Amino acid sequence: MKHTVVIPLYNKEAFIYDTIRSLAFQEKKASQIIIVDDFSTDQSMFLLKDALSFFAPQFLLTDVEVIELKENKGPGHARNLGMELATGDLISFLDADDCYTSSCLKEVGLIMEQENIDVLVLGILLIPSDYYLPNIQSFKKEMTSLSNELFLIPDILHTISSPDFIMGVGSNVVIRKKHLENIRYETNVSLNEGIDFWYRVLKSLKNESRAALLNKVCIEVREVEGSLSRIKYSNWKELKTPVTIERYHKSKDKYDQQLMGMLSQRWLEHAMERLPSWYQKMLFLINHSQSLIRNWYYFKKRAN
C-alpha cells in the first residue's frame, strides 16, 4: 500500500533534520512526503533542504514535495493542503519535531492491509520524559485483542472519550485516504484541533469500518516548551473554549456528550496549569461554570 506522510513545518529548526532522517531510514519508505512550510521565520527551510539533499539517496523512490507558504496560516491549513495533494492509499501527519521509529511505516502498512484496518492509532513515547502513551488499562476491556500489541476497537466513538485514550496527540493516526474526502481540519483553532478532526472523521465512517490500536512505540514525540499545548496565558480570556465543545454543546448524542465531558476535564486541567494566578483561575471557573458543570456530568456518566 502506498503511504503519504504530510509534515506541517513552522519554526522547527532544532528538530526538522531528525524528523527527515527518521523517514530516510524507514524499513519501508513512504511513497510520498509532503512538507508544507507555514512561513517559518527561523532556519527551518534551510535545514529542511539540507536534510533532503543529504538523504536524497534514501528518497530515490519517494516523491518529495516542499510547499512554501507566503503567510502563516496555522498547522490545520498546512495539513489540509497536504491532504489535497496526497496520492497514497494511506495518509498520516507527522509533526516537524517528531520522529517515526524505523519499522513504523512497514509495520503499519502490513497491519492495515492484512487486518483490513481503516484507522490505526499508534503508540507514542514522549521525549525527554520517556513516558509512553496510551495507558490502556482503563479501557482495555473496550477492545478486542488481535495480537500482543494490536487491538481492534469495536466502538471507537465510545473509546475515544476515555481520558487515557490518546488520539491525535503527536499526529499518531494513520488512515486510508478514501475516508478523508470531505473532512478537513479547522484552521482558526489552536487547542484540541487534532481530536476534533479525528472525531469528525470517525463519525463519518461506515459501520463496517475497522479501527485499531497498535500498542507499541511508533512515534517519538518531543515535549517542546512553547508549543500550543504548553503555552502560558496571562488572562483567562485567552483560553478559548475547545472547538468540539462549541460544536456539540447542544447535542443530545451520547458520543458527543462523552467527548465533551473528557475534553472539558482536559481543558480545566490545562487552565489550572497554565493560568498565572489563583485570581485568573477563579475567573475562568466562574465564567465557564455552566459548561464545566454540565460536561462534568457527562464525564462522570461515561465513567459509570
C-alpha positions as CSV (number, residue, x, y, z in Angstrom):
1,M,0.0,0.0,0.0
2,K,1.3,3.4,-0.9
3,H,1.7,5.8,2.1
4,T,1.7,9.6,2.1
5,V,3.3,11.5,5.0
6,V,2.3,15.1,5.4
7,I,4.5,17.4,7.6
8,P,3.4,20.8,8.6
9,L,6.5,22.9,9.3
10,Y,6.8,26.1,11.3
11,N,9.9,27.3,13.1
12,K,11.3,23.8,14.0
13,E,14.9,24.4,13.0
14,A,16.2,22.4,16.0
15,F,14.2,19.3,15.0
16,I,13.4,19.1,11.3
17,Y,16.7,17.4,10.3
18,D,16.0,14.5,12.7
19,T,12.4,14.2,11.5
20,I,13.5,13.8,7.9
21,R,16.2,11.4,8.9
22,S,13.6,9.2,10.6
23,L,11.8,9.0,7.3
24,A,15.0,8.4,5.3
25,F,15.8,5.3,7.3
26,Q,12.4,3.6,7.3
27,E,12.5,-0.1,6.6
28,K,9.8,0.7,4.0
29,K,9.9,4.2,2.6
30,A,6.9,6.4,2.2
31,S,5.7,6.7,-1.4
32,Q,5.2,10.4,-1.0
33,I,6.3,13.1,1.5
34,I,4.7,16.5,1.5
35,I,6.3,19.2,3.6
36,V,4.2,22.4,4.0
37,D,6.3,25.3,5.4
38,D,3.9,27.7,7.1
39,F,6.1,30.8,6.5
40,S,8.8,29.9,9.0
41,T,10.9,32.8,10.3
42,D,13.9,30.7,11.5
43,Q,16.3,28.4,9.6
44,S,13.8,25.6,9.2
45,M,13.7,25.8,5.4
46,F,17.5,25.9,5.1
47,L,17.8,22.9,7.4
48,L,15.0,21.0,5.6
49,K,16.6,21.5,2.2
50,D,20.0,20.4,3.7
51,A,18.4,17.2,5.1
52,L,16.6,16.4,1.9
53,S,19.8,16.9,-0.1
54,F,21.9,14.8,2.3
55,F,19.3,11.9,2.4
56,A,18.5,12.1,-1.3
57,P,19.8,8.6,-2.0
58,Q,17.3,7.2,0.5
59,F,14.4,9.0,-1.2
60,L,15.1,7.9,-4.8
61,L,11.7,6.1,-4.8
62,T,9.8,8.7,-2.8
63,D,8.0,11.6,-4.3
64,V,9.1,14.5,-2.1
65,E,7.2,17.8,-2.4
66,V,8.1,21.0,-0.5
67,I,5.5,23.8,-0.4
68,E,6.5,27.2,0.9
69,L,3.5,29.4,2.0
70,K,3.8,33.2,1.8
71,E,2.0,33.8,5.0
72,N,1.4,31.9,8.3
73,K,-2.0,30.2,8.3
74,G,-1.5,27.6,11.1
75,P,-1.0,23.8,11.1
76,G,-4.6,23.0,10.2
77,H,-4.3,24.8,6.9
78,A,-0.9,23.1,6.2
79,R,-2.4,19.7,6.9
80,N,-5.4,20.4,4.7
81,L,-3.2,21.5,1.8
82,G,-1.2,18.3,2.2
83,M,-4.4,16.2,2.1
84,E,-5.4,17.8,-1.1
85,L,-2.1,16.7,-2.7
86,A,-1.8,13.3,-1.2
87,T,-1.7,10.3,-3.6
88,G,-1.1,7.4,-1.3
89,D,-3.6,4.8,-0.2
90,L,-2.7,5.6,3.4
91,I,-2.1,9.0,4.9
92,S,-0.5,10.2,8.1
93,F,0.6,13.5,9.5
94,L,4.0,13.8,11.2
95,D,4.8,16.9,13.3
96,A,8.0,18.5,12.3
97,D,9.6,17.9,15.7
98,D,8.7,14.2,16.0
99,C,10.2,11.0,14.5
100,Y,8.8,7.6,13.4
101,T,10.6,4.5,14.6
102,S,12.4,2.8,11.8
103,S,9.9,-0.1,11.4
104,C,6.8,2.1,11.7
105,L,5.7,2.6,8.1
106,K,6.4,-1.0,7.2
107,E,4.5,-2.5,10.1
108,V,1.6,-0.1,9.7
109,G,1.2,-0.9,6.0
110,L,1.2,-4.7,6.7
111,I,-1.3,-4.5,9.6
112,M,-3.7,-2.3,7.7
113,E,-3.6,-4.5,4.6
114,Q,-3.7,-7.9,6.3
115,E,-6.2,-7.0,9.0
116,N,-8.3,-4.7,6.8
117,I,-7.9,-1.8,9.1
118,D,-9.3,1.6,8.1
119,V,-7.9,3.7,11.0
120,L,-4.9,2.8,13.1
121,V,-3.9,4.6,16.2
122,L,-0.2,4.4,17.1
123,G,1.6,4.4,20.5
124,I,3.9,7.3,21.3
125,L,6.9,7.9,23.5
126,L,7.2,11.4,25.0
127,I,10.8,12.7,24.8
128,P,12.6,13.6,27.1
129,S,10.3,12.4,29.9
130,D,10.3,8.8,28.4
131,Y,6.6,8.5,29.1
132,Y,4.6,6.1,27.0
133,L,1.0,6.7,25.8
134,P,-1.7,5.4,25.8
135,N,-2.1,3.7,29.2
136,I,-4.6,1.1,28.1
137,Q,-5.5,-0.4,31.4
138,S,-8.6,1.7,31.9
139,F,-10.1,1.0,28.5
140,K,-8.6,-2.4,27.7
141,K,-12.0,-4.2,28.2
142,E,-13.4,-2.0,25.4
143,M,-11.0,-3.5,22.8
144,T,-10.5,-7.0,21.2
145,S,-7.0,-8.4,21.1
146,L,-5.7,-9.4,17.7
147,S,-2.2,-10.0,18.9
148,N,0.0,-9.0,21.9
149,E,0.3,-5.4,20.6
150,L,-2.7,-5.0,18.2
151,F,-6.2,-4.3,19.4
152,L,-9.4,-3.9,17.5
153,I,-11.6,-1.1,18.8
154,P,-15.2,-2.1,18.1
155,D,-16.9,1.1,19.4
156,I,-14.3,3.7,18.6
157,L,-16.7,6.6,19.2
158,H,-17.0,5.4,22.8
159,T,-13.4,4.6,23.4
160,I,-12.1,8.0,22.0
161,S,-13.7,9.7,25.1
162,S,-11.7,7.6,27.6
163,P,-9.3,10.0,29.5
164,D,-6.4,7.6,28.9
165,F,-7.1,7.0,25.1
166,I,-4.8,9.2,23.1
167,M,-5.8,10.0,19.5
168,G,-4.4,13.0,17.7
169,V,-1.5,13.6,20.1
170,G,1.7,13.7,18.1
171,S,-0.4,13.1,15.0
172,N,-0.5,9.4,15.9
173,V,-3.1,8.2,13.4
174,V,-2.8,6.5,10.0
175,I,-5.9,6.3,7.9
176,R,-7.0,5.1,4.4
177,K,-7.1,8.3,2.4
178,K,-10.5,7.5,0.9
179,H,-12.1,8.3,4.3
180,L,-10.8,11.9,4.2
181,E,-12.6,13.1,1.1
182,N,-15.0,15.6,2.7
183,I,-13.4,16.4,6.1
184,R,-10.7,19.0,6.9
185,Y,-9.0,20.5,9.9
186,E,-10.5,23.6,11.4
187,T,-8.0,26.4,10.6
188,N,-8.9,29.0,13.2
189,V,-8.4,27.0,16.4
190,S,-5.3,26.2,18.4
191,L,-6.3,23.7,21.1
192,N,-7.6,20.2,20.6
193,E,-7.9,20.7,16.8
194,G,-6.5,17.2,16.3
195,I,-9.0,15.3,18.3
196,D,-11.8,17.4,16.8
197,F,-10.7,16.5,13.3
198,W,-10.3,12.8,14.1
199,Y,-13.7,12.6,15.9
200,R,-15.4,14.0,12.9
201,V,-13.6,11.5,10.7
202,L,-14.7,8.7,12.9
203,K,-18.3,9.8,12.9
204,S,-18.3,9.8,9.1
205,L,-17.1,6.1,8.8
206,K,-19.4,3.4,7.8
207,N,-20.4,0.8,10.3
208,E,-18.2,-1.9,8.7
209,S,-15.1,0.2,9.0
210,R,-12.4,-1.1,11.4
211,A,-10.4,0.9,13.8
212,A,-7.4,-0.4,15.8
213,L,-4.7,0.5,18.2
214,L,-1.0,-0.6,17.7
215,N,0.1,-0.5,21.3
216,K,3.9,0.0,20.9
217,V,6.2,2.9,20.4
218,C,5.8,4.0,16.8
219,I,6.4,7.7,17.2
220,E,8.8,9.7,19.4
221,V,7.1,12.9,20.3
222,R,9.2,15.8,21.7
223,E,7.9,17.8,24.6
224,V,8.7,21.2,23.3
225,E,8.1,24.2,25.6
226,G,6.4,26.9,23.6
227,S,4.2,24.5,21.7
228,L,0.4,25.3,21.7
229,S,-0.3,22.7,24.3
230,R,2.3,24.2,26.6
231,I,1.8,27.9,26.1
232,K,1.4,30.2,29.2
233,Y,-1.6,32.6,29.4
234,S,-1.7,36.0,31.1
235,N,-5.5,36.2,31.2
236,W,-8.3,33.7,31.4
237,K,-10.0,35.2,28.3
238,E,-7.1,33.9,26.2
239,L,-8.2,30.3,26.9
240,K,-10.8,29.8,24.2
241,T,-13.4,27.1,24.5
242,P,-12.3,23.9,22.7
243,V,-13.9,23.8,19.2
244,T,-15.5,20.4,19.9
245,I,-17.4,21.7,23.0
246,E,-18.6,24.7,20.9
247,R,-19.7,22.4,18.1
248,Y,-21.6,19.9,20.2
249,H,-22.7,21.9,23.3
250,K,-26.4,21.4,22.3
251,S,-26.1,17.8,21.1
252,K,-28.2,15.0,22.6
253,D,-25.9,12.3,21.1
254,K,-24.2,10.3,23.8
255,Y,-20.9,10.1,22.0
256,D,-20.8,13.9,21.5
257,Q,-21.6,14.3,25.2
258,Q,-19.0,11.8,26.3
259,L,-16.3,13.5,24.2
260,M,-17.3,16.9,25.6
261,G,-17.0,15.6,29.1
262,M,-13.5,14.3,28.6
263,L,-12.3,17.3,26.7
264,S,-13.8,19.6,29.3
265,Q,-11.7,17.9,32.0
266,R,-8.6,18.3,29.9
267,W,-9.4,22.0,29.3
268,L,-9.9,22.6,33.0
269,E,-6.6,20.9,33.9
270,H,-4.9,22.9,31.1
271,A,-6.3,26.2,32.5
272,M,-5.3,25.4,36.1
273,E,-1.8,24.5,35.0
274,R,-1.3,27.4,32.6
275,L,-3.0,30.4,34.1
276,P,-0.7,32.6,36.1
277,S,-2.6,33.2,39.4
278,W,-5.5,31.9,41.5
279,Y,-7.4,35.1,40.7
280,Q,-7.2,34.3,36.9
281,K,-8.1,30.7,37.7
282,M,-11.2,31.7,39.7
283,L,-12.3,34.0,36.9
284,F,-12.0,31.1,34.4
285,L,-14.1,28.8,36.7
286,I,-16.8,31.5,37.3
287,N,-17.2,32.4,33.7
288,H,-17.3,28.8,32.4
289,S,-19.1,27.2,35.4
290,Q,-22.2,26.3,33.5
291,S,-20.3,24.5,30.7
292,L,-17.9,22.8,33.1
293,I,-20.6,21.5,35.4
294,R,-22.7,20.1,32.6
295,N,-19.7,18.5,30.9
296,W,-18.5,17.1,34.3
297,Y,-21.9,15.3,34.5
298,Y,-21.2,13.8,31.0
299,F,-17.7,12.8,32.1
300,K,-18.9,11.0,35.2
301,K,-21.8,9.4,33.4
302,R,-19.3,7.9,30.9
303,A,-17.2,6.5,33.7
304,N,-20.2,4.8,35.2
